[in-house]
Amino acid sequence: QVQLVESGGGLVQPGGSLRLSCTISSSSVSITPDGWYRQTPGNQRELVAVIASDGEIHFADSVKGRFTIWRDIAKNTVYLQINNMKPEDTATYYCNVLFSGALYWGQGTPVTVSS
């Protein structure tokens, strides 16, 4: 069984920063999450940033230059650093992983950008 746990969300003022973490717990294999998505009420979940097994990274155009993604394989964890935050970054952030043909999601961590 694969479980993903996100953390690090919260309330931030515009221009502030947050670091989100996503850790996978699995009893059988050592894997790291594939990337981050976000969702606001009434809207589809959208890609924020993904990191491939070969290290290639892709960002959504709306976050380029402000978001950074990296992984710690030893900790089965992927991080998302969000800088110069904007109100439109407000969303619930989810991480996922594709493993053995199944797509797993975490429970999400809410992020609110407001003064």
Buried (B, 14 or more C-beta within 10 A) or exposed (E): EBEBBBEBBEEBEEEBEBEBBBBBEBEEEEBBBBBBBBBEEEEEBEBBBBBEEEEEEEBBEEBEEBBBBEBEEEEBBBBBBBBEBEEEBBBBBBBBBEBEEEEBBBEBBEBBBEE
